[in-house]
């Protein structure tokens, strides 16, 4: 089990994440393919956080 973990760490260090169980493609390719949508969702969530989380301060003369 320790050898398997070391192999996993070596693969992460080299940038290989293995193969997908569902379709056999490289996992890193799937991650890179889905990054644009991930960033889009992050942007929408950030804008929603700004819109809903920041209230104007009450005005005091």
C-alpha positions as CSV (number, residue, x, y, z in Angstrom):
1,X,0.0,0.0,0.0
2,X,2.9,2.4,0.8
3,X,4.4,1.7,-2.7
4,X,1.1,2.5,-4.3
5,X,0.9,5.8,-2.4
6,X,4.4,6.7,-3.5
7,X,3.5,5.9,-7.1
8,X,0.5,8.2,-6.7
9,X,2.6,11.0,-5.3
10,X,5.2,10.6,-8.1
11,X,2.4,10.7,-10.7
12,X,1.0,13.9,-9.2
13,X,4.4,15.5,-9.1
14,X,4.9,14.6,-12.8
15,X,1.4,16.0,-13.7
16,X,-0.2,12.7,-14.5
17,X,-3.5,12.0,-12.7
18,X,-4.1,8.6,-14.1
19,X,-7.0,7.5,-16.3
20,X,-10.8,8.0,-15.9
21,X,-12.7,4.9,-14.7
22,X,-15.7,5.9,-16.8
23,X,-14.3,6.4,-20.3
24,X,-10.6,5.6,-20.0
25,X,-9.3,9.0,-21.0
26,X,-6.5,10.8,-19.2
27,X,-7.9,12.5,-16.1
28,X,-5.8,15.7,-16.6
29,X,-7.4,16.1,-20.0
30,X,-10.9,15.9,-18.5
31,X,-10.0,18.5,-15.8
32,X,-8.5,20.9,-18.4
33,X,-11.6,20.4,-20.6
34,X,-13.9,21.5,-17.8
35,X,-11.9,24.4,-16.5
36,X,-13.6,27.1,-18.6
37,X,-17.0,26.1,-17.1
38,X,-15.6,26.0,-13.7
39,X,-14.2,29.5,-14.0
40,X,-17.5,30.7,-15.3
41,X,-19.3,29.3,-12.3
42,X,-16.8,30.8,-10.0
43,X,-17.3,34.2,-11.6
44,X,-21.1,34.0,-11.4
45,X,-20.8,32.9,-7.7
46,X,-18.5,35.8,-7.0
47,X,-20.8,38.3,-8.6
48,X,-23.8,36.9,-6.6
49,X,-21.7,37.1,-3.4
50,X,-21.0,40.8,-4.2
51,X,-24.6,41.6,-5.0
52,X,-26.1,39.8,-2.0
53,X,-23.4,40.1,0.6
54,X,-22.4,43.8,0.4
55,X,-25.1,46.2,1.7
56,X,-24.7,49.9,1.5
57,X,-23.9,51.5,4.8
58,X,-26.8,53.6,6.3
59,X,-26.5,57.3,5.5
60,X,-25.8,59.5,8.5
61,X,-25.8,63.3,8.3
